[in-house]
Amino acid sequence: MNNPLFKELSNNQKLIAFILLLICSSILVTTIGLEVVNLLLDTSFNINNRDAYIDNDSIRGLKIITLFSHLGTFIIPSILFLTFLKSFDKRFWELKKIRKLLYLIIPVLFIGISILSEWSLLLNHQIDFSLISENIANYISDSQKNSELLITRFIGPTWLSLIGNTFIIALIPAIGEELTFRGVLQPLFINLSNKKNVSILFVAFIFAFIHFQFMDFIPRFLLGIIYGYIFYFTKNIFYTIILHFLNNFIALIILFINVKYGIEIGSVFTLYAFTLLIGIGLTWYGFKLLQKKGVLNE
């Protein structure tokens, strides 16, 4: 779509417009979410009150706010931007071709990326942040513990909670974050800098950083890079949305099994060194399949 009202905006102006749109939408929709929580739970909900996280009503409230926050911060501004401020390739929303390739390419890419992600997580955990600063190391450690505790409470032991969480913390973030980082920001930075590789790396860095979980920074950075190149070459947002969703969903299933049954699923791929080569090979082969099927086109 090429709206005549906005077609004269420069890339700098479009970036500024998107940031302003994102901020305004995030504040407005999250505020609405807070009001909905207070209305439904008939209580004054304080999102900064950590003690409230042990309360079931507060967990329900946090889930509602998380949903509204993702909608307001990622999905709504991205869709508005893509509708009114950007002329995008027709392949962006194309599902017909991806249906034919879904059963072949997505599993190959997903397994390869999962192996690389687990290895990069192992590398991330080898970093001694105390060498930088003791305060930074303590902050990262405390943040990780609080995040893991909150996620454990967020998951819940019931099948109904699994269904709800699949929507709230697997599907919605996958759609919203891919629309924002790959669909909007990556093309904007590429157009601004005329440097494809630098832009993909920069957007991947932002993608990893905004999660504020630095013990998982390298895996998210790696995922951002791979998703970035897949989107750059395919011009189809659904490849990265599906891969992102699968990554979130598998992590959710592992946590759910741990909470419900007390079964802890540890490292799978990093037990054997040769799996790293398998991960690299499968990821490379996935890109070759995209190329062979005529999806990868400059």
C-alpha positions in Angstrom: 0.0 0.0 0.0 1.3 3.4 -0.9 -0.8 6.0 0.9 -0.4 9.5 -0.8 -0.7 11.2 2.5 2.6 9.7 3.7 4.5 8.7 0.6 6.7 11.8 0.7 8.2 11.1 4.1 11.9 10.3 4.2 13.2 7.2 5.9 14.3 9.3 8.9 10.9 10.8 9.2 9.3 7.3 9.0 11.6 6.0 11.7 10.7 8.9 14.0 7.0 8.5 13.1 7.1 4.8 14.0 8.9 5.4 17.3 6.3 8.1 18.3 3.5 5.8 17.2 5.0 2.9 19.3 5.4 5.1 22.4 1.9 6.5 22.2 0.3 3.2 21.4 2.2 1.4 24.2 1.2 4.0 26.8 -2.4 4.2 25.7 -3.1 0.4 25.3 -1.2 -0.6 28.5 -3.2 2.0 30.4 -6.4 0.5 29.1 -5.0 -2.9 30.2 -4.5 -1.6 33.7 -8.0 -0.3 33.8 -9.4 -3.6 32.5 -7.4 -5.5 35.3 -8.7 -3.2 38.0 -12.2 -3.6 36.7 -12.2 -7.4 36.3 -10.3 -8.1 39.5 -11.9 -5.4 41.5 -8.6 -4.5 43.1 -5.9 -1.9 42.8 -3.2 -3.6 40.8 0.4 -2.4 41.1 2.6 -3.8 38.3 5.7 -2.8 40.3 4.7 -4.6 43.4 6.9 -7.8 43.3 5.2 -9.2 46.4 1.9 -9.3 44.4 3.4 -11.9 42.0 2.7 -14.7 44.5 -1.0 -13.8 44.5 -3.1 -15.5 41.8 -5.2 -12.4 41.0 -2.0 -10.5 40.4 -0.8 -13.3 38.1 -4.0 -13.1 36.1 -3.7 -9.3 36.1 -0.2 -9.5 34.8 -1.2 -11.8 32.0 -3.9 -9.3 30.9 -1.4 -6.5 31.1 1.2 -8.5 29.2 -1.4 -9.1 26.4 -2.3 -5.4 26.2 1.3 -4.4 26.4 2.3 -6.6 23.5 -0.7 -5.4 21.5 0.1 -1.8 22.2 3.8 -1.9 21.9 4.3 -4.2 18.9 1.3 -5.3 17.0 -0.9 -2.2 16.7 1.9 0.4 15.8 3.5 -2.1 13.4 0.2 -2.8 11.5 -0.6 0.9 11.4 2.9 1.8 10.1 2.8 -1.0 7.5 -0.6 0.1 6.4 -0.1 3.8 6.1 3.6 4.6 6.2 5.3 1.9 4.1 4.9 0.4 0.6 5.9 -3.2 1.1 6.5 -6.2 -1.2 3.3 -8.2 -2.0 5.1 -11.3 -0.6 5.0 -9.8 2.9 1.6 -11.3 3.7 1.6 -14.1 1.2 0.6 -17.5 2.6 0.0 -19.5 -0.6 3.6 -20.3 -1.3 4.6 -20.8 2.4 1.9 -23.5 2.8 3.7 -25.6 0.2 7.1 -25.3 1.9 5.9 -25.4 5.5 6.3 -29.2 6.0 9.8 -29.3 4.6 11.7 -26.1 5.2 10.3 -25.0 8.6 11.2 -28.2 10.5 14.7 -28.2 9.0 15.3 -24.6 9.9 13.7 -25.0 13.3 15.8 -28.0 14.4 19.0 -26.4 13.1 18.3 -23.1 14.8 17.3 -24.8 18.1 20.7 -26.6 18.2 22.6 -23.4 17.5 20.5 -21.6 20.1 21.2 -24.2 22.8 24.9 -24.0 22.1 24.9 -20.2 22.2 23.0 -20.4 25.6 25.9 -22.6 26.9 28.4 -20.0 25.7 26.3 -17.2 27.3 26.5 -19.0 30.7 30.2 -19.1 30.5 30.5 -15.4 30.6 31.7 -14.1 34.0 30.0 -10.7 34.3 31.8 -10.0 37.6 35.0 -9.3 35.5 33.1 -6.2 34.2 31.5 -5.1 37.5 30.4 -6.9 40.7 27.3 -4.7 40.7 26.4 -5.6 37.1 26.9 -9.3 37.9 24.6 -9.1 40.9 22.0 -7.2 38.9 22.0 -9.7 36.1 21.8 -12.6 38.5 19.0 -11.1 40.5 17.1 -10.1 37.4 17.4 -13.6 36.0 16.2 -15.2 39.3 13.2 -12.8 39.5 12.4 -13.5 35.8 12.5 -17.3 36.3 10.4 -17.1 39.4 7.8 -14.9 37.7 7.7 -17.2 34.6 7.2 -20.2 36.8 4.2 -18.6 38.5 3.1 -17.3 35.1 3.0 -20.8 33.6 0.6 -22.5 36.0 0.0 -26.3 36.3 -3.4 -26.5 34.4 -4.1 -27.3 30.8 -6.3 -24.2 30.6 -3.3 -22.1 31.6 -1.2 -23.8 28.9 -3.8 -22.8 26.3 -3.9 -19.3 27.5 -0.2 -19.0 27.8 0.2 -20.4 24.3 -1.7 -17.4 23.0 -0.3 -14.7 25.4 3.4 -15.6 25.6 4.0 -17.7 22.5 1.8 -16.5 19.7 1.2 -12.8 20.3 4.9 -12.0 21.1 6.0 -14.0 18.0 3.6 -11.9 15.8 4.3 -8.6 17.4 8.0 -8.8 17.7 8.5 -10.1 14.1 6.3 -7.3 12.7 8.2 -4.7 14.7 11.8 -5.8 14.4 11.8 -7.7 11.1 8.8 -6.1 9.3 9.4 -2.5 10.3 12.7 -1.7 11.9 15.0 -3.8 9.8 13.9 -2.4 6.4 14.0 1.1 7.8 17.6 0.8 9.0 18.6 -0.9 5.8 17.2 1.9 3.8 18.8 4.5 6.1 22.3 3.0 6.2 22.4 1.1 2.9 24.2 -1.6 4.9 22.3 -4.8 5.0 24.5 -6.8 7.3 25.1 -4.0 9.8 21.4 -3.2 9.9 20.4 -6.9 10.5 23.0 -7.2 13.3 21.9 -3.9 14.9 18.2 -4.8 14.9 19.1 -8.3 16.3 21.0 -6.6 19.1 18.0 -4.4 19.9 15.8 -7.4 19.8 17.9 -9.3 22.3 18.5 -6.3 24.5 14.9 -5.3 25.1 14.2 -8.6 26.8 16.5 -7.6 29.6 17.5 -11.2 30.3 21.3 -11.0 29.8 21.9 -14.7 30.7 19.9 -15.4 27.5 21.3 -12.5 25.4 23.5 -14.4 23.0 20.8 -17.0 21.9 18.3 -14.2 21.3 20.9 -12.2 19.4 21.6 -15.3 17.3 17.9 -15.8 16.7 17.5 -12.2 15.7 20.3 -12.5 13.1 18.9 -15.7 11.6 15.3 -14.4 11.5 16.7 -11.1 10.0 18.4 -12.9 7.1 15.4 -15.1 6.5 13.1 -12.1 6.3 15.5 -10.1 4.2 15.8 -12.8 1.5 12.2 -14.1 1.6 10.4 -10.8 2.1 7.7 -12.9 3.9 7.1 -12.2 7.5 5.3 -15.6 8.1 8.5 -17.6 8.0 10.0 -15.8 10.9 6.6 -15.6 12.8 6.2 -19.4 12.6 9.8 -20.1 13.6 9.6 -17.5 16.5 6.3 -19.1 17.6 7.8 -22.6 17.6 10.7 -21.4 19.7 8.4 -19.8 22.2 6.0 -22.7 22.2 8.7 -25.4 22.8 10.1 -23.4 25.7 6.6 -23.0 27.1 6.0 -26.8 26.9 9.3 -27.5 28.6 8.4 -25.2 31.5 4.8 -26.5 31.7 6.1 -30.1 32.0 8.4 -29.0 34.7 5.7 -27.2 36.7 3.0 -29.8 36.2 5.0 -33.0 36.5 8.2 -31.9 38.1 10.2 -33.2 35.2 13.1 -31.0 34.3 14.3 -31.2 30.7 17.9 -30.2 30.6 20.4 -29.9 27.7 19.7 -32.1 24.7 22.0 -31.0 22.0 25.0 -29.8 24.0 25.7 -33.2 25.4 27.7 -34.1 22.2 30.0 -31.8 20.4 29.1 -33.1 16.9 25.6 -31.7 17.3 27.0 -28.2 16.8 28.0 -29.3 13.3 24.5 -30.7 12.7 22.9 -27.4 13.8 25.1 -25.5 11.4 24.4 -28.0 8.6 20.7 -28.0 9.0 20.4 -24.2 9.2 22.6 -24.0 6.0 20.5 -26.7 4.4 17.3 -24.8 5.3 18.6 -21.7 3.5 19.5 -23.8 0.5 16.0 -25.2 0.4 14.6 -21.7 0.4 16.9 -20.9 -2.5 16.1 -24.1 -4.4 12.4 -23.4 -4.1 12.8 -20.0 -5.5 12.0 -18.2 -2.3 15.4 -16.5 -1.8 15.5 -13.6 -4.2 17.3 -10.3 -3.8 
